[in-house]
Amino acid sequence: MNQNNQNNTVFREIGTIAAFLVLFGLMVIFVPPVQADTPTVTITDYTVTPSVMMPDSLGTITVTIKNTASTASISEKTGPLSSDTAGTTKVTDINVYIENVHLEGNGIQVLTEDFDRIGDLGPGQSTTITFSIRAPENSGMYFPEVWIDTSGGRSTRYPVPVNVNTASGIQKQAILILESSLPASVNPGDEIPVTLNLKNAGQLMADDVTLKLTNVSGSVAPKSTDLYHFGTISPGGQKNVNLVLLSDKDASSGLIRVPVAIRYNALDGTPVTEQTGIDIMMKGKAELGFVTVDTSPSRLTEGMPFDLTIRIENTGTGEAKQVSAMVDLPVEGKKEAFIGKIKPGNDAPVIFLLEGANAGNHPYTLTIQYTDDMGEHTMTRQMNLRVPPTDHTMDYVLVLVVLAILGIIGYRYWYLPKTNGDGKFPWERKS
């Protein structure tokens, strides 16, 4: 009996402990994780190239796929009913796994196979997919669909419009084209007459059209104003303006671009700016002239060799290259000379080594050949060389002296002896 009582006591204690454990378990609360956003994808952008396809032509469709889910905060709390402070909070990224991307043609021939198992796409991340397509033979608007299948998320279907040779969806606007008429080449320092023709090749009117020459360099500048107002230019219309540009004499040769800004208001009032320019080809022009003409020796005599030196100066704006000179004097010697280059503002001598010339005036032609940015040039100049006759005065005096001496000798030793017999002068006989 006592044994049974003891057993009953043990069972009661065990039941009490079990009841306490059950009650304590009920007091513990497990807060389930906060439900995060369901991962999904969307197409944020697409591009059809070309924007308007020709029938039976090739093109591409490029789509941008983005994971629309964000980072999720998942909270887990454990503790007694009377406490709400205990627990843990965990942050996790919601990725989406892209199983397959497919383009359903719907009249467009798709040349690219499906993209399988692209992989995980993190929160806010995006990727691009490009399909090659061929347009049908018939014109019209077509709507192929991009199908995106994901794992653990929602799939997406997105239509992409494709324009095949239709005017639908093409934005109409004003298109201003600037044409300039000016000399093919300009010599630095010259004025440049320019005619500007502004055409509207678009389908809408351009209002409040202005043209401004901007950022003009130190080489070229407008002679008067740099701003011109055209008002309104209708579709297919055009307006002209004549202006003059000034060029610097020291401007280097080559192409100079004068920037031009065209501003107008579109039909809806939106301001539009187009950048263009006026292209000017600068070509330096050499201008050769004569500084001095000298001979060495400075005083010529008949038959004496001499050097003829002609100094040539370049007063133009371009470099004279391959400069050569020639004279046609009727004498022997070096009558051709090569100089080379003469830069603007410089001069160079041309030296001819000549044999002696006969006395008198010798007209001759000086021919100079050279090239510059404008091309090849030949210039001639008529010149004259005077060679004085030889001075025989001293020879004549010497001859006279010799003759006088000979006369005295003949008179003394031939005439007097023959006349007087003794060969004495009259004054010698008197003495």
VEXSEMAR-862862 format. One record per residue (C-alpha): residue number from 1; residue in one letter; x, y, z. Coordinates in nm, 3 decimals, m for minus. Example, Ala and Ser with C-alpha at 12.3 -4.5 7.8 and 13.67 -1.06 7.14 Angstrom:
// residues 2
(zavex 1,A,(1.230,m0.450,0.780))
(zavex 2,S,(1.367,m0.106,0.714))
END
This chain:
// residues 431
(zavex 1,M,(0.000,0.000,0.000))
(zavex 2,N,(0.281,0.230,0.089))
(zavex 3,Q,(0.450,0.128,m0.232))
(zavex 4,N,(0.145,0.234,m0.432))
(zavex 5,N,(0.128,0.562,m0.254))
(zavex 6,Q,(0.489,0.629,m0.334))
(zavex 7,N,(0.431,0.548,m0.699))
(zavex 8,N,(0.130,0.775,m0.714))
(zavex 9,T,(0.335,1.053,m0.562))
(zavex 10,V,(0.607,1.013,m0.826))
(zavex 11,F,(0.352,1.018,m1.107))
(zavex 12,R,(0.193,1.332,m0.969))
(zavex 13,E,(0.530,1.505,m0.957))
(zavex 14,I,(0.610,1.401,m1.311))
(zavex 15,G,(0.271,1.528,m1.429))
(zavex 16,T,(0.322,1.854,m1.250))
(zavex 17,I,(0.660,1.903,m1.419))
(zavex 18,A,(0.514,1.817,m1.759))
(zavex 19,A,(0.226,2.058,m1.709))
(zavex 20,F,(0.471,2.331,m1.614))
(zavex 21,L,(0.680,2.268,m1.927))
(zavex 22,V,(0.372,2.282,m2.148))
(zavex 23,L,(0.260,2.605,m1.987))
(zavex 24,F,(0.604,2.759,m2.030))
(zavex 25,G,(0.613,2.656,m2.396))
(zavex 26,L,(0.281,2.824,m2.455))
(zavex 27,M,(0.420,3.141,m2.303))
(zavex 28,V,(0.700,3.153,m2.562))
(zavex 29,I,(0.599,3.334,m2.883))
(zavex 30,F,(0.768,3.278,m3.219))
(zavex 31,V,(0.708,3.577,m3.444))
(zavex 32,P,(0.711,3.460,m3.805))
(zavex 33,P,(0.943,3.640,m4.048))
(zavex 34,V,(0.811,3.954,m4.211))
(zavex 35,Q,(0.686,3.873,m4.558))
(zavex 36,A,(0.931,4.026,m4.811))
(zavex 37,D,(0.848,4.159,m5.153))
(zavex 38,T,(0.785,3.898,m5.415))
(zavex 39,P,(1.079,3.903,m5.658))
(zavex 40,T,(0.985,4.010,m6.008))
(zavex 41,V,(1.139,4.173,m6.315))
(zavex 42,T,(1.030,4.441,m6.557))
(zavex 43,I,(1.155,4.595,m6.879))
(zavex 44,T,(1.263,4.953,m6.812))
(zavex 45,D,(1.383,5.045,m7.160))
(zavex 46,Y,(1.398,4.915,m7.516))
(zavex 47,T,(1.565,5.023,m7.839))
(zavex 48,V,(1.479,4.923,m8.196))
(zavex 49,T,(1.761,4.979,m8.444))
(zavex 50,P,(1.698,5.122,m8.696))
(zavex 51,S,(1.403,5.312,m8.557))
(zavex 52,V,(1.219,5.272,m8.889))
(zavex 53,M,(1.302,4.949,m9.068))
(zavex 54,M,(1.271,4.885,m9.438))
(zavex 55,P,(1.082,4.574,m9.556))
(zavex 56,D,(1.295,4.258,m9.544))
(zavex 57,S,(1.582,4.444,m9.373))
(zavex 58,L,(1.783,4.341,m9.067))
(zavex 59,G,(1.775,4.510,m8.729))
(zavex 60,T,(1.800,4.460,m8.355))
(zavex 61,I,(1.582,4.489,m8.047))
(zavex 62,T,(1.763,4.563,m7.721))
(zavex 63,V,(1.572,4.543,m7.390))
(zavex 64,T,(1.681,4.637,m7.038))
(zavex 65,I,(1.559,4.396,m6.768))
(zavex 66,K,(1.550,4.513,m6.404))
(zavex 67,N,(1.480,4.341,m6.073))
(zavex 68,T,(1.206,4.548,m5.910))
(zavex 69,A,(1.251,4.395,m5.563))
(zavex 70,S,(1.456,4.565,m5.295))
(zavex 71,T,(1.650,4.462,m4.988))
(zavex 72,A,(1.413,4.308,m4.726))
(zavex 73,S,(1.433,4.336,m4.346))
(zavex 74,I,(1.321,4.009,m4.181))
(zavex 75,S,(1.259,4.027,m3.800))
(zavex 76,E,(1.251,3.722,m3.570))
(zavex 77,K,(1.149,3.762,m3.199))
(zavex 78,T,(1.149,3.508,m2.924))
(zavex 79,G,(1.053,3.550,m2.556))
(zavex 80,P,(0.771,3.534,m2.304))
(zavex 81,L,(0.434,3.692,m2.367))
(zavex 82,S,(0.511,3.972,m2.127))
(zavex 83,S,(0.823,4.075,m2.318))
(zavex 84,D,(0.843,4.231,m2.665))
(zavex 85,T,(1.203,4.344,m2.653))
(zavex 86,A,(1.385,4.021,m2.705))
(zavex 87,G,(1.450,3.897,m3.058))
(zavex 88,T,(1.673,3.931,m3.367))
(zavex 89,T,(1.646,4.125,m3.697))
(zavex 90,K,(1.808,4.001,m4.018))
(zavex 91,V,(1.852,4.184,m4.356))
(zavex 92,T,(1.861,3.979,m4.673))
(zavex 93,D,(1.868,4.056,m5.048))
(zavex 94,I,(1.585,3.937,m5.266))
(zavex 95,N,(1.740,3.804,m5.587))
(zavex 96,V,(1.547,3.683,m5.887))
(zavex 97,Y,(1.676,3.402,m6.103))
(zavex 98,I,(1.602,3.448,m6.473))
(zavex 99,E,(1.532,3.113,m6.633))
(zavex 100,N,(1.459,3.215,m6.992))
(zavex 101,V,(1.419,3.523,m7.215))
(zavex 102,H,(1.228,3.469,m7.537))
(zavex 103,L,(1.116,3.705,m7.817))
(zavex 104,E,(0.786,3.613,m7.977))
(zavex 105,G,(0.789,3.759,m8.328))
(zavex 106,N,(0.421,3.829,m8.396))
(zavex 107,G,(0.500,3.896,m8.763))
(zavex 108,I,(0.869,3.981,m8.711))
(zavex 109,Q,(1.123,3.710,m8.789))
(zavex 110,V,(1.343,3.651,m8.483))
(zavex 111,L,(1.695,3.539,m8.576))
(zavex 112,T,(1.833,3.498,m8.222))
(zavex 113,E,(1.770,3.190,m8.009))
(zavex 114,D,(1.627,3.215,m7.657))
(zavex 115,F,(1.857,3.319,m7.372))
(zavex 116,D,(1.846,3.040,m7.112))
(zavex 117,R,(1.959,3.050,m6.748))
(zavex 118,I,(2.083,3.406,m6.740))
(zavex 119,G,(2.122,3.378,m6.362))
(zavex 120,D,(2.053,3.582,m6.050))
(zavex 121,L,(1.965,3.949,m6.071))
(zavex 122,G,(2.009,4.139,m5.745))
(zavex 123,P,(1.773,4.403,m5.604))
(zavex 124,G,(1.765,4.706,m5.831))
(zavex 125,Q,(2.011,4.550,m6.074))
(zavex 126,S,(1.950,4.538,m6.450))
(zavex 127,T,(2.086,4.364,m6.757))
(zavex 128,T,(2.045,4.409,m7.133))
(zavex 129,I,(1.949,4.151,m7.392))
(zavex 130,T,(1.972,4.203,m7.771))
(zavex 131,F,(1.779,4.009,m8.036))
(zavex 132,S,(1.850,4.012,m8.408))
(zavex 133,I,(1.539,4.046,m8.622))
(zavex 134,R,(1.433,4.065,m8.984))
(zavex 135,A,(1.146,4.288,m9.094))
(zavex 136,P,(0.860,4.136,m9.296))
(zavex 137,E,(0.798,4.227,m9.657))
(zavex 138,N,(0.482,4.422,m9.574))
(zavex 139,S,(0.495,4.768,m9.420))
(zavex 140,G,(0.316,4.835,m9.093))
(zavex 141,M,(0.346,4.843,m8.715))
(zavex 142,Y,(0.439,4.514,m8.549))
(zavex 143,F,(0.445,4.423,m8.180))
(zavex 144,P,(0.679,4.136,m8.095))
(zavex 145,E,(0.666,4.033,m7.727))
(zavex 146,V,(0.952,3.975,m7.487))
(zavex 147,W,(0.878,3.680,m7.257))
(zavex 148,I,(1.080,3.657,m6.934))
(zavex 149,D,(1.045,3.348,m6.713))
(zavex 150,T,(1.189,3.361,m6.360))
(zavex 151,S,(1.239,3.106,m6.084))
(zavex 152,G,(1.046,3.186,m5.764))
(zavex 153,G,(0.900,3.504,m5.911))
(zavex 154,R,(0.642,3.626,m6.155))
(zavex 155,S,(0.703,3.599,m6.529))
(zavex 156,T,(0.678,3.904,m6.756))
(zavex 157,R,(0.537,3.968,m7.100))
(zavex 158,Y,(0.627,4.298,m7.270))
(zavex 159,P,(0.535,4.412,m7.625))
(zavex 160,V,(0.788,4.616,m7.826))
(zavex 161,P,(0.659,4.827,m8.120))
(zavex 162,V,(0.853,4.790,m8.446))
(zavex 163,N,(0.792,5.035,m8.728))
(zavex 164,V,(0.836,4.889,m9.076))
(zavex 165,N,(0.834,5.164,m9.337))
(zavex 166,T,(0.549,5.374,m9.198))
(zavex 167,A,(0.526,5.738,m9.093))
(zavex 168,S,(0.356,5.642,m8.769))
(zavex 169,G,(0.548,5.743,m8.460))
(zavex 170,I,(0.802,5.956,m8.644))
(zavex 171,Q,(0.833,6.289,m8.471))
(zavex 172,K,(0.783,6.586,m8.697))
(zavex 173,Q,(1.006,6.886,m8.637))
(zavex 174,A,(1.182,7.178,m8.798))
(zavex 175,I,(1.526,7.103,m8.942))
(zavex 176,L,(1.740,7.408,m9.022))
(zavex 177,I,(2.030,7.365,m9.263))
(zavex 178,L,(2.294,7.637,m9.311))
(zavex 179,E,(2.467,7.674,m9.647))
(zavex 180,S,(2.751,7.923,m9.693))
(zavex 181,S,(2.882,8.070,m10.017))
(zavex 182,L,(3.228,8.230,m10.011))
(zavex 183,P,(3.554,8.224,m10.211))
(zavex 184,A,(3.720,7.886,m10.238))
(zavex 185,S,(4.036,8.027,m10.081))
(zavex 186,V,(4.114,8.350,m9.898))
(zavex 187,N,(4.439,8.542,m9.875))
(zavex 188,P,(4.511,8.640,m9.512))
(zavex 189,G,(4.435,9.007,m9.462))
(zavex 190,D,(4.158,9.020,m9.724))
(zavex 191,E,(3.792,9.084,m9.656))
(zavex 192,I,(3.573,8.775,m9.699))
(zavex 193,P,(3.227,8.824,m9.851))
(zavex 194,V,(2.993,8.548,m9.730))
(zavex 195,T,(2.633,8.465,m9.823))
(zavex 196,L,(2.447,8.249,m9.571))
(zavex 197,N,(2.139,8.056,m9.681))
(zavex 198,L,(1.925,7.910,m9.400))
(zavex 199,K,(1.678,7.641,m9.514))
(zavex 200,N,(1.402,7.466,m9.319))
(zavex 201,A,(1.411,7.105,m9.439))
(zavex 202,G,(1.174,6.985,m9.167))
(zavex 203,Q,(0.798,6.945,m9.154))
(zavex 204,L,(0.718,7.209,m8.895))
(zavex 205,M,(0.768,7.585,m8.874))
(zavex 206,A,(1.068,7.734,m8.694))
(zavex 207,D,(0.984,8.055,m8.507))
(zavex 208,D,(1.206,8.339,m8.383))
(zavex 209,V,(1.510,8.213,m8.572))
(zavex 210,T,(1.843,8.379,m8.487))
(zavex 211,L,(2.193,8.314,m8.612))
(zavex 212,K,(2.500,8.411,m8.409))
(zavex 213,L,(2.869,8.386,m8.491))
(zavex 214,T,(3.022,8.250,m8.171))
(zavex 215,N,(3.374,8.210,m8.035))
(zavex 216,V,(3.527,8.390,m8.330))
(zavex 217,S,(3.904,8.345,m8.324))
(zavex 218,G,(4.159,8.622,m8.356))
(zavex 219,S,(4.215,8.522,m8.719))
(zavex 220,V,(3.863,8.597,m8.845))
(zavex 221,A,(3.601,8.840,m8.712))
(zavex 222,P,(3.276,8.988,m8.844))
(zavex 223,K,(3.310,9.333,m8.995))
(zavex 224,S,(2.983,9.454,m8.839))
(zavex 225,T,(2.736,9.261,m8.622))
(zavex 226,D,(2.764,8.897,m8.519))
(zavex 227,L,(2.390,8.840,m8.458))
(zavex 228,Y,(2.122,8.808,m8.730))
(zavex 229,H,(1.747,8.764,m8.682))
(zavex 230,F,(1.543,8.574,m8.944))
(zavex 231,G,(1.203,8.563,m8.778))
(zavex 232,T,(0.986,8.270,m8.890))
(zavex 233,I,(1.092,8.012,m9.150))
(zavex 234,S,(0.813,7.788,m9.278))
(zavex 235,P,(0.868,7.424,m9.383))
(zavex 236,G,(1.053,7.425,m9.714))
(zavex 237,G,(1.128,7.797,m9.681))
(zavex 238,Q,(1.464,7.968,m9.670))
(zavex 239,K,(1.618,8.307,m9.590))
(zavex 240,N,(1.949,8.465,m9.688))
(zavex 241,V,(2.188,8.714,m9.534))
(zavex 242,N,(2.505,8.873,m9.672))
(zavex 243,L,(2.790,8.954,m9.438))
(zavex 244,V,(3.159,9.039,m9.450))
(zavex 245,L,(3.431,8.879,m9.241))
(zavex 246,L,(3.772,9.033,m9.174))
(zavex 247,S,(4.083,8.816,m9.175))
(zavex 248,D,(4.413,8.882,m9.002))
(zavex 249,K,(4.714,8.927,m9.228))
(zavex 250,D,(4.916,8.707,m8.992))
(zavex 251,A,(4.663,8.423,m9.002))
(zavex 252,S,(4.827,8.090,m9.073))
(zavex 253,S,(4.740,7.893,m9.381))
(zavex 254,G,(4.485,7.615,m9.349))
(zavex 255,L,(4.119,7.559,m9.269))
(zavex 256,I,(3.959,7.798,m9.019))
(zavex 257,R,(3.609,7.725,m8.885))
(zavex 258,V,(3.390,8.008,m8.760))
(zavex 259,P,(3.133,7.852,m8.520))
(zavex 260,V,(2.769,7.947,m8.580))
(zavex 261,A,(2.482,7.890,m8.337))
(zavex 262,I,(2.126,7.869,m8.478))
(zavex 263,R,(1.849,7.918,m8.224))
(zavex 264,Y,(1.473,7.893,m8.279))
(zavex 265,N,(1.151,7.801,m8.106))
(zavex 266,A,(0.970,7.481,m8.198))
(zavex 267,L,(0.596,7.476,m8.262))
(zavex 268,D,(0.528,7.398,m7.896))
(zavex 269,G,(0.753,7.683,m7.781))
(zavex 270,T,(1.050,7.464,m7.690))
(zavex 271,P,(1.379,7.648,m7.754))
(zavex 272,V,(1.615,7.459,m7.986))
(zavex 273,T,(1.984,7.527,m8.054))
(zavex 274,E,(2.180,7.384,m8.346))
(zavex 275,Q,(2.556,7.417,m8.384))
(zavex 276,T,(2.717,7.456,m8.725))
(zavex 277,G,(2.992,7.669,m8.877))
(zavex 278,I,(3.147,7.854,m9.171))
(zavex 279,D,(3.460,7.687,m9.311))
(zavex 280,I,(3.722,7.921,m9.456))
(zavex 281,M,(4.031,7.799,m9.640))
(zavex 282,M,(4.322,8.035,m9.581))
(zavex 283,K,(4.594,8.026,m9.845))
(zavex 284,G,(4.893,8.258,m9.815))
(zavex 285,K,(4.993,8.451,m10.126))
(zavex 286,A,(5.355,8.538,m10.186))
(zavex 287,E,(5.434,8.873,m10.351))
(zavex 288,L,(5.792,8.910,m10.473))
(zavex 289,G,(5.955,9.242,m10.548))
(zavex 290,F,(6.304,9.382,m10.614))
(zavex 291,V,(6.501,9.561,m10.348))
(zavex 292,T,(6.839,9.629,m10.510))
(zavex 293,V,(7.040,9.545,m10.824))
(zavex 294,D,(7.419,9.562,m10.781))
(zavex 295,T,(7.731,9.459,m10.967))
(zavex 296,S,(8.071,9.369,m10.835))
(zavex 297,P,(8.283,9.559,m10.916))
(zavex 298,S,(8.039,9.844,m10.895))
(zavex 299,R,(8.197,10.020,m11.197))
(zavex 300,L,(8.198,9.788,m11.494))
(zavex 301,T,(8.443,9.801,m11.775))
(zavex 302,E,(8.428,9.644,m12.111))
(zavex 303,G,(8.535,9.279,m12.113))
(zavex 304,M,(8.580,9.256,m11.735))
(zavex 305,P,(8.415,8.960,m11.548))
(zavex 306,F,(8.158,9.070,m11.289))
(zavex 307,D,(7.889,8.945,m11.045))
(zavex 308,L,(7.528,9.056,m11.087))
(zavex 309,T,(7.337,9.051,m10.754))
(zavex 310,I,(6.961,9.106,m10.744))
(zavex 311,R,(6.792,9.110,m10.399))
(zavex 312,I,(6.430,8.983,m10.397))
(zavex 313,E,(6.184,9.058,m10.115))
(zavex 314,N,(5.860,8.875,m10.023))
(zavex 315,T,(5.598,9.133,m9.923))
(zavex 316,G,(5.305,8.890,m9.933))
(zavex 317,T,(5.129,8.678,m9.671))
(zavex 318,G,(5.248,8.335,m9.782))
(zavex 319,E,(5.583,8.166,m9.809))
(zavex 320,A,(5.743,8.160,m10.153))
(zavex 321,K,(5.889,7.816,m10.218))
(zavex 322,Q,(6.112,7.673,m10.491))
(zavex 323,V,(6.222,8.022,m10.593))
(zavex 324,S,(6.452,8.029,m10.897))
(zavex 325,A,(6.569,8.312,m11.124))
(zavex 326,M,(6.718,8.346,m11.472))
(zavex 327,V,(6.859,8.629,m11.685))
(zavex 328,D,(6.903,8.633,m12.061))
(zavex 329,L,(7.204,8.865,m12.083))
(zavex 330,P,(7.412,8.821,m12.403))
(zavex 331,V,(7.723,8.718,m12.206))
(zavex 332,E,(7.881,8.396,m12.094))
(zavex 333,G,(7.859,8.271,m11.737))
(zavex 334,K,(7.612,8.144,m11.478))
(zavex 335,K,(7.277,8.291,m11.577))
(zavex 336,E,(7.050,8.074,m11.360))
(zavex 337,A,(7.024,8.067,m10.978))
(zavex 338,F,(6.815,7.875,m10.723))
(zavex 339,I,(6.712,8.047,m10.398))
(zavex 340,G,(6.475,7.805,m10.225))
(zavex 341,K,(6.231,7.965,m9.976))
(zavex 342,I,(6.154,8.325,m9.891))
(zavex 343,K,(5.925,8.376,m9.591))
(zavex 344,P,(5.688,8.674,m9.568))
(zavex 345,G,(5.879,8.989,m9.473))
(zavex 346,N,(6.219,8.844,m9.569))
(zavex 347,D,(6.445,8.890,m9.871))
(zavex 348,A,(6.716,8.687,m10.039))
(zavex 349,P,(6.990,8.760,m10.296))
(zavex 350,V,(7.016,8.610,m10.644))
(zavex 351,I,(7.377,8.604,m10.767))
(zavex 352,F,(7.481,8.554,m11.130))
(zavex 353,L,(7.853,8.504,m11.214))
(zavex 354,L,(7.910,8.653,m11.560))
(zavex 355,E,(8.200,8.704,m11.799))
(zavex 356,G,(8.288,9.042,m11.946))
(zavex 357,A,(8.038,9.222,m12.165))
(zavex 358,N,(8.084,9.457,m12.453))
(zavex 359,A,(8.048,9.827,m12.397))
(zavex 360,G,(7.699,9.973,m12.428))
(zavex 361,N,(7.345,9.917,m12.293))
(zavex 362,H,(7.231,9.558,m12.262))
(zavex 363,P,(6.854,9.520,m12.202))
(zavex 364,Y,(6.764,9.183,m12.053))
(zavex 365,T,(6.470,8.997,m11.895))
(zavex 366,L,(6.475,8.870,m11.537))
(zavex 367,T,(6.243,8.568,m11.494))
(zavex 368,I,(6.149,8.443,m11.146))
(zavex 369,Q,(5.955,8.123,m11.083))
(zavex 370,Y,(5.810,8.020,m10.744))
(zavex 371,T,(5.521,7.841,m10.576))
(zavex 372,D,(5.294,7.932,m10.284))
(zavex 373,D,(4.962,7.812,m10.141))
(zavex 374,M,(4.788,7.947,m10.450))
(zavex 375,G,(4.997,7.739,m10.692))
(zavex 376,E,(5.284,7.803,m10.933))
(zavex 377,H,(5.377,8.154,m11.049))
(zavex 378,T,(5.612,8.312,m11.301))
(zavex 379,M,(5.701,8.680,m11.300))
(zavex 380,T,(5.922,8.873,m11.540))
(zavex 381,R,(6.080,9.216,m11.534))
(zavex 382,Q,(6.260,9.407,m11.805))
(zavex 383,M,(6.594,9.539,m11.685))
(zavex 384,N,(6.906,9.700,m11.837))
(zavex 385,L,(7.280,9.659,m11.785))
(zavex 386,R,(7.510,9.943,m11.893))
(zavex 387,V,(7.875,9.868,m11.959))
(zavex 388,P,(8.082,10.188,m12.013))
(zavex 389,P,(8.342,10.184,m12.291))
(zavex 390,T,(8.706,10.153,m12.193))
(zavex 391,D,(8.872,10.493,m12.119))
(zavex 392,H,(9.176,10.534,m12.356))
(zavex 393,T,(9.276,10.887,m12.251))
(zavex 394,M,(9.597,10.778,m12.084))
(zavex 395,D,(9.681,10.565,m12.381))
(zavex 396,Y,(9.640,10.866,m12.605))
(zavex 397,V,(9.856,11.079,m12.378))
(zavex 398,L,(10.121,10.814,m12.369))
(zavex 399,V,(10.117,10.787,m12.745))
(zavex 400,L,(10.150,11.163,m12.776))
(zavex 401,V,(10.442,11.166,m12.535))
(zavex 402,V,(10.608,10.884,m12.725))
(zavex 403,L,(10.549,11.065,m13.054))
(zavex 404,A,(10.689,11.389,m12.912))
(zavex 405,I,(10.999,11.212,m12.793))
(zavex 406,L,(11.040,11.043,m13.127))
(zavex 407,G,(10.994,11.379,m13.305))
(zavex 408,I,(11.260,11.544,m13.093))
(zavex 409,I,(11.499,11.261,m13.153))
(zavex 410,G,(11.432,11.263,m13.527))
(zavex 411,Y,(11.468,11.638,m13.544))
(zavex 412,R,(11.796,11.633,m13.353))
(zavex 413,Y,(11.966,11.338,m13.505))
(zavex 414,W,(11.820,11.327,m13.850))
(zavex 415,Y,(11.677,11.658,m13.965))
(zavex 416,L,(11.943,11.896,m13.830))
(zavex 417,P,(12.242,11.701,m13.952))
(zavex 418,K,(12.087,11.680,m14.286))
(zavex 419,T,(12.013,12.051,m14.296))
(zavex 420,N,(12.318,12.209,m14.127))
(zavex 421,G,(12.570,11.945,m14.192))
(zavex 422,D,(12.700,11.949,m13.839))
(zavex 423,G,(12.389,11.839,m13.665))
(zavex 424,K,(12.387,12.130,m13.418))
(zavex 425,F,(12.091,12.336,m13.309))
(zavex 426,P,(12.091,12.700,m13.416))
(zavex 427,W,(12.158,12.830,m13.063))
(zavex 428,E,(12.451,12.593,m13.031))
(zavex 429,R,(12.606,12.737,m13.346))
(zavex 430,K,(12.577,13.100,m13.219))
(zavex 431,S,(12.757,13.019,m12.902))
END
